Amino acid sequence: MPDLPALKNDLLLRAVRGDQLDRPPIWVMRQAGRYLPEYHEAKGNHDFFACCRSPEIASTLTLQPIDRYAGLIDAAIIFSDILVIPQAMGMTVQMLDGKGPHFPRPLKSPTDGQYEELMARQIDVALELSYVYEAITLTRQKLDGRVPLFGFCGAPWTLLCYMVEGGGTKLFKESKTWIYKYPDASKKLLRKLSELCTTYLALQVKAGAQIVQVFDSWAAELSPSAFKEFALPELRYISSHLPVTLRKMDLDLVPMVVFAKGAWYALEELCDSGYQVVGLDWLQDPAEAAKAAKAMPEGRVCLQGNMDPGVLYGGREAISKAVAEMVEGFWADGEGRGWIANLGHGVTPFVNPDDLKFFFEEIHRLSKDKRSSK
Ligand SMILES: Cc1c2[nH]c(c1CCC(=O)O)Cc1[nH]c(c(CCC(=O)O)c1C)Cc1[nH]c(c(CCC(=O)O)c1C)Cc1[nH]c(c(C)c1CCC(=O)O)C2
């Protein structure tokens, strides 16, 4: 374990522990990204994945929102992508400008040689993704304890979608063909991804990640029963095996966050899936979700979310109204526990960075008001 600066702002970790707070910790998904002019400046003409592979560039991009919103936000997330796992498995992935990720040779079927070759291959996650760990360690040094640093990975179901579709999709034709026509082969691939993700997250923790998040961005495409069959067991595999792996590596455990976008139908299962934090999108009503989380038998999980990022296009009045609704819902009792403020998905391009700043300020203001009126 490298010698790293100690944490000065532990608000996020205290929220996860269930401590009573004056305001919730705040961060947003994709907080380093295209809405920031400094992102374009630092990225220049570099290819997206070249930025991920350069610890210097990746750490610079990670720190941009921390510098810009100093004192307002409480976590950083390492600049990288969920698709580095398929890359580590030997697949080519490009990021096309304006189009998103592209795999020139997606997985066609279980009988195509590529699947068998991929399943048989020994993948050295330590070696293949060493640049991520270096970026994490460097970022921890540059952060100097200002806020904790998130590591992350894609969830197996979402990774499978990209690997078989070859990129983004509206139809999910290939993904559905795989799980419904070849369920056994799909499950073998999903399990392999779970194993790789577990090792990958453990190595991120070893490099300095202080909390980790698993992104299941395509959960909404599954029916409740298909989610239980293909997605949830893998999310559970990761939450149960990561602590075991960390212990074997002689490392302290870190909190784990699950974000299954669109899986409103599985809220209870997610609250009982071994993660300490459940990320919510804006299909969830804050008050209803808080009630469900509180009712969990093993004690309450911490919730994270969940304003529609689209509200940021609507101006200040709309932002205040949506923040007030979140504060009322997640802190219904004014008790000040169990909530990490965030958006319901990543911040989108063309958002005005000052409107995002206003969102942060409103969370500070309205949550403190709520606590002091208690
Ligand atoms: C599905 C997914 C991907 N990547 C990721 C997910 C899960 C979260 C989600 O659902 O949004 C995760 C991700 N991608 C990125 C981060 C960085 C950390 C952060 O949140 O600030 C994180 C956590 C950077 C990025 N990843 C990407 C960018 C934009 C790259 C650019 O054009 O400069 C960034 C900053 C590109 C990317 N990467 C991916 C897509 C579909 C795209 C294109 C769409 C888009 O541009 O928004 C795959």
The ligand as an SDF file (V2000), in Angstrom:
LIG
                    3D

 48 52  0  0  0  0  0  0  0  0999 V2000
  -22.2730    3.4190  -19.5630 C   0  0  0  0  0  0  0  0  0  0  0  0
  -20.9650    4.0080  -19.0730 C   0  0  0  0  0  0  0  0  0  0  0  0
  -19.8130    4.2970  -19.8690 C   0  0  0  0  0  0  0  0  0  0  0  0
  -18.8680    4.8310  -19.0310 N   0  0  0  0  0  0  0  0  0  0  0  0
  -19.3470    4.9140  -17.7500 C   0  0  0  0  0  0  0  0  0  0  0  0
  -20.6550    4.3720  -17.7530 C   0  0  0  0  0  0  0  0  0  0  0  0
  -21.5020    4.1780  -16.5300 C   0  0  0  0  0  0  0  0  0  0  0  0
  -22.1610    5.4180  -16.1070 C   0  0  0  0  0  0  0  0  0  0  0  0
  -23.2550    5.8740  -17.0390 C   0  0  0  0  0  0  0  0  0  0  0  0
  -24.2260    5.1190  -17.1850 O   0  0  0  0  0  0  0  0  0  0  0  0
  -23.1220    6.9800  -17.5600 O   0  0  0  0  0  0  0  0  0  0  0  0
  -18.6660    5.3840  -16.5470 C   0  0  0  0  0  0  0  0  0  0  0  0
  -17.8420    6.5980  -16.6180 C   0  0  0  0  0  0  0  0  0  0  0  0
  -17.3650    7.2550  -17.7210 N   0  0  0  0  0  0  0  0  0  0  0  0
  -16.6390    8.3280  -17.3520 C   0  0  0  0  0  0  0  0  0  0  0  0
  -16.5660    8.3470  -15.9350 C   0  0  0  0  0  0  0  0  0  0  0  0
  -15.6240    9.2990  -15.2190 C   0  0  0  0  0  0  0  0  0  0  0  0
  -15.7920    9.7230  -13.9270 C   0  0  0  0  0  0  0  0  0  0  0  0
  -16.9280   10.7230  -13.6790 C   0  0  0  0  0  0  0  0  0  0  0  0
  -18.0610   10.2730  -13.4060 O   0  0  0  0  0  0  0  0  0  0  0  0
  -16.6410   11.9430  -13.6300 O   0  0  0  0  0  0  0  0  0  0  0  0
  -17.3470    7.3010  -15.4710 C   0  0  0  0  0  0  0  0  0  0  0  0
  -17.6930    6.9100  -14.0400 C   0  0  0  0  0  0  0  0  0  0  0  0
  -15.9940    9.3000  -18.2230 C   0  0  0  0  0  0  0  0  0  0  0  0
  -16.5090    9.4930  -19.5900 C   0  0  0  0  0  0  0  0  0  0  0  0
  -16.9260    8.5280  -20.4720 N   0  0  0  0  0  0  0  0  0  0  0  0
  -17.2470    9.1110  -21.6730 C   0  0  0  0  0  0  0  0  0  0  0  0
  -17.0230   10.5030  -21.5770 C   0  0  0  0  0  0  0  0  0  0  0  0
  -17.1920   11.5060  -22.7020 C   0  0  0  0  0  0  0  0  0  0  0  0
  -15.9850   11.4200  -23.5630 C   0  0  0  0  0  0  0  0  0  0  0  0
  -15.8160   12.6070  -24.4630 C   0  0  0  0  0  0  0  0  0  0  0  0
  -16.5450   12.6630  -25.4590 O   0  0  0  0  0  0  0  0  0  0  0  0
  -14.9510   13.4480  -24.1640 O   0  0  0  0  0  0  0  0  0  0  0  0
  -16.5650   10.7480  -20.2830 C   0  0  0  0  0  0  0  0  0  0  0  0
  -16.1320   12.0700  -19.7040 C   0  0  0  0  0  0  0  0  0  0  0  0
  -17.6710    8.4070  -22.8860 C   0  0  0  0  0  0  0  0  0  0  0  0
  -18.6090    7.2680  -22.7330 C   0  0  0  0  0  0  0  0  0  0  0  0
  -18.3990    6.1670  -21.9620 N   0  0  0  0  0  0  0  0  0  0  0  0
  -19.5060    5.3280  -22.0500 C   0  0  0  0  0  0  0  0  0  0  0  0
  -20.4240    5.9170  -22.9430 C   0  0  0  0  0  0  0  0  0  0  0  0
  -21.7790    5.3470  -23.2900 C   0  0  0  0  0  0  0  0  0  0  0  0
  -19.8520    7.1100  -23.3920 C   0  0  0  0  0  0  0  0  0  0  0  0
  -20.4000    8.0320  -24.4620 C   0  0  0  0  0  0  0  0  0  0  0  0
  -21.5620    8.8110  -24.0050 C   0  0  0  0  0  0  0  0  0  0  0  0
  -21.1250   10.1070  -23.4130 C   0  0  0  0  0  0  0  0  0  0  0  0
  -20.2300   10.7230  -23.9770 O   0  0  0  0  0  0  0  0  0  0  0  0
  -21.7370   10.5450  -22.4240 O   0  0  0  0  0  0  0  0  0  0  0  0
  -19.6270    4.0470  -21.3110 C   0  0  0  0  0  0  0  0  0  0  0  0
  1  2  1  0
  2  3  2  0
  2  6  1  0
  3  4  1  0
  3 48  1  0
  4  5  1  0
  5  6  2  0
  5 12  1  0
  6  7  1  0
  7  8  1  0
  8  9  1  0
  9 10  2  0
  9 11  1  0
 12 13  1  0
 13 14  1  0
 13 22  2  0
 14 15  1  0
 15 16  2  0
 15 24  1  0
 16 17  1  0
 16 22  1  0
 17 18  1  0
 18 19  1  0
 19 20  2  0
 19 21  1  0
 22 23  1  0
 24 25  1  0
 25 26  1  0
 25 34  2  0
 26 27  1  0
 27 28  2  0
 27 36  1  0
 28 29  1  0
 28 34  1  0
 29 30  1  0
 30 31  1  0
 31 32  2  0
 31 33  1  0
 34 35  1  0
 36 37  1  0
 37 38  1  0
 37 42  2  0
 38 39  1  0
 39 40  2  0
 39 48  1  0
 40 41  1  0
 40 42  1  0
 42 43  1  0
 43 44  1  0
 44 45  1  0
 45 46  2  0
 45 47  1  0
M  END
$$$$
